[in-house]
Structure formats: structure tokens, C-alpha cells
């Protein structure tokens, strides 16, 4: 199988190991950036490698000539802003402004002014006129990220601006026409928010007329090698480094990771690796999570050493093991020990993640990441880890 024939459904390690079939890579354990990027292309700032993203690109090419409203769905870190920029650069007015605003940064008391502007004296400290984001994007594209965070009271005004192409600054009796392409993005389930009364149904249907779904990185693992090459080239330029090669072990680790933070998290990992390496190559020891990514499946642990709950049998399973059939890797053992330590810390603190982090000597963010990695976060509350108490008679 050639590199360009990666299967999106292949297992992470199998996908990485497909590189072994490449003639140029068969004789060595170090892979060049050219080999990693083989079969990919750069379009509108996007790294296009997987079939899913090619489908997204096809949708972008169909929508970009028109100033239709587009709603981009996708998990955090999947590259929704890059999709919005591609819609802009491939559209009819690529020379116009591209204005980005994250709705989670709206100041409740100033939200309307931030979007639609204000006139001098409209409120305290309004010492001069302000255009607002809509008028600043006139002639170009306004990208409203995290649209699900938009305050409910402001949603009717956004709907009116979208439908009439007019905005009225705070404190003004005059309306201004705006010629913009509006692109919104969300990582939340807006349909569920509509049912819960947290998002207006009329605004949702207006925004969702043309929708693009950006798949998470775990569903396009075949693109990970191309992303690795892209990020190494970027951080080489940024930091003045000259990293040229990646070890197969590092590639296996990167392809095996869950990437809950998607492409953004992968980019941070490569940034750290580029900074940490003292040579022109990245090995597994340069990765910020090299001791955490391995799973029993990834390291080839025999299934007969697994307990019914999916953990390693670290007691009886290895009691009679010999060097010939030794079933464990150090990474897998460390993973199990880390999981057990996390559970014990949460039990000791009755589910308090902040106190558990202090006991473990890690950050609270690390505890959250471990909860997700070990599958302990889904459907659980702090009560899950509370110690049982005796009922009063």
C-alpha cells in the first residue's frame, strides 16, 4: 500500500506502519518531511489529505462564490476558522476584510455595542463612535466563532441584521447597510440548545441553511503524517530550527494518541517537540506525552493478559511469564498505574479534581485530560468517586 492510499478506517498504528511499504522508507527508521507530506496538498491554508476533508473542500468550492450564510460544525481544535478563511479567500471578495470574533468573549453589558457599534455618548465611557464588528467587516467576511455562546437576548438582533443586511448602532436612530458574508461556527449541539430553550429556533434555521461539518482528527488519522510535516515546517520557520526527520517510533506515538484537542493539540505537541529536540530530528523522547500515549493494543499486549474491564492483569497474568513470552511493555504498565492512582486520588477527595491534582502533583488540566483518556469522564459526576457512607438508622 502506498502512502496516498491510507485507509481512514485503519487502526492508528497500522496507519503509521503503512509507511514501511514506501520504498524510500523501507530501509530506515527515520522519515523525511517530504515522505510524511506525500499525497497531501495545501488549499486556502488547509492541509488536505483525508477523504473527509476533501469532501469539506468540495463543499467550500460550491459555497464560496455566493454570499450565503454558512454554519460550521465541529469539535474544538478541528480547524473551523481555517474553513471560514477558505470560504473567504476562495470567494468573490478575497481582498475584503476577514473579521473574526469569538462570541464567548462578548461582554454582556457591551455585547450589542461590540457587534453593531455605538455613537459617542451612547453610554458611559462612549467617548467616540465605534463601528462594531459588522461594519468593520463590510465588503468582506465576518466570522462569528462559538455562536452557541451568543446571549439569548442578542439573538433576535443578530437575526434581524442577517435578514435585512442592516445594523443600528447603539444610541443611533440611523440604520447602516452592510455587505458581508456571515460565517458562524460552533462546537455545541445547537439543535439540543434549541430544544432546551437556550438558542432561538428561527436563528438556528437561518444560520444552518448551508452547513459544513469538520470531522475530528480521530476520524482522519490518515492525515496525521501530513499535519506533522506541516507543523514542523511552520515551527522551523518560527523558531529558526532545522528539523528534517521524524522517527518511526515518534510517528507511531503521534498516530496512536487520542487527540481530544484535535489538530490544535497536535500542533502544540509538535511545537514542543521542535523546541525540545537538540538535533535535526524528532524522536519519541522529544514528544511531550511519550510516556502516556501507548495503549495495550498499540504496544501489542496479548489479549489473554487483559481483565474483563479492559485493564492489564499485572498480578496473575505475569506470575509465570518468561522472557520469551513477556506480555507487558513499560508504557502499558505506567498507563495502568496512572489510571489507578487517578481513581484513588479522586476517591480520596470525593471527586474533587482540583484537590486530586494537588495529591498527584499535577495540574487540574492534566487530571481532566486523564479522565478523558481513561474513559472516566463520560456519564460521571463527582459523586461517582465519593466514599460510601453508612445510612442512619
Secondary structure, 3 states (H helix, E strand, C coil): CCHHHCCCCCCHHHHHHHHHHCCCCCCCCEEEHHHHHCCCEEECCEEECCHHHHHHHHHHHHHCCCCCCEEEECCCCCCHHHHHHHHHHCCCCCCCCEEEEEHHHCCHHHHHHHHHCECCCCCCCCCCCECHHHHHCCCCEEEEECHHHCCHHHHHHHHHHHHHCEEECECCCCEEECCCEEEEEECCCHHHHHHCCCCCHHHHHHHCCCEEECCCHHHCHHHHHHHHHHHHHHHHHHHCCCCCEEEHHHHHHHHHCCCCCHHHHHHHHHHHHHHHCCCCEECHHHCCCCCCCCCCCCCCCCHHHECCCCCECCCHHHCCCCCCCCCCCHHHHHHHHHHHHHHHHHHHCCCCHHHHHHHHCCCHHHHHHHHHHCCCCCCCCHHHHCCCCCCCC
